[in-house]
Amino acid sequence: MFGTEQDKNEIKETENYKWKEKAGEHTEEPEDKNNHTQDSKRYAIYNDRNSNTGFALG
C-alpha cells in the first residue's frame, strides 16, 4: 500500500480526534485539536448535502 505524508497526518488526526467532555459525558462539540482533516471532511459532506452536484471525496 502506498501513502503520502498527508495520509499519515490524516490517519494520526483521525485516531486522536476526540469530543469534549463535560461531567464525564461526551458533548456534541469536538476538541479544538487534531481536527484539520476531520473538519475539512465534515465541511465537504455538509456542503454536499446542501447541493445537487453529488458527493465526491478525494
C-alpha positions as CSV (number, residue, x, y, z in Angstrom):
1,M,0.0,0.0,0.0
2,F,1.3,3.4,-0.9
3,G,0.7,6.5,1.2
4,T,2.0,10.1,1.4
5,E,2.9,12.2,4.4
6,Q,-0.5,13.8,4.1
7,D,-2.1,10.4,4.5
8,K,-0.1,9.7,7.6
9,N,-1.2,13.0,9.1
10,E,-4.9,12.3,8.3
11,I,-4.7,8.8,9.9
12,K,-3.0,10.3,13.0
13,E,-5.6,13.1,13.4
14,T,-8.4,10.6,12.9
15,E,-7.0,8.3,15.7
16,N,-6.6,11.3,18.0
17,Y,-9.9,13.1,17.3
18,K,-11.9,13.5,20.4
19,W,-15.1,15.1,21.6
20,K,-15.2,17.5,24.6
21,E,-16.3,16.0,27.9
22,K,-18.5,17.7,30.5
23,A,-19.2,15.9,33.8
24,G,-17.7,12.7,32.4
25,E,-20.0,12.7,29.4
26,H,-19.1,13.4,25.8
27,T,-20.6,16.5,24.3
28,E,-21.6,17.2,20.7
29,E,-18.6,19.6,20.4
30,P,-15.2,18.3,19.2
31,E,-12.0,19.3,20.9
32,D,-10.1,22.0,19.0
33,K,-7.1,19.9,18.2
34,N,-6.2,17.1,15.8
35,N,-9.1,18.3,13.7
36,H,-7.8,19.8,10.5
37,T,-8.6,16.9,8.2
38,Q,-11.7,16.0,10.1
39,D,-13.1,19.5,9.8
40,S,-12.4,19.5,6.0
41,K,-14.3,16.2,5.6
42,R,-17.2,17.4,7.7
43,Y,-17.4,20.7,5.7
44,A,-17.3,18.7,2.4
45,I,-20.1,16.4,3.5
46,Y,-22.2,19.2,4.9
47,N,-21.8,21.3,1.8
48,D,-22.7,18.3,-0.4
49,R,-25.9,17.8,1.5
50,N,-26.9,21.3,0.6
51,S,-26.2,21.0,-3.2
52,N,-27.4,18.8,-6.1
53,T,-24.0,18.1,-7.5
54,G,-23.3,14.7,-5.9
55,F,-20.6,13.7,-3.4
56,A,-17.0,13.1,-4.2
57,L,-14.2,12.8,-1.7
58,G,-10.6,12.7,-2.9
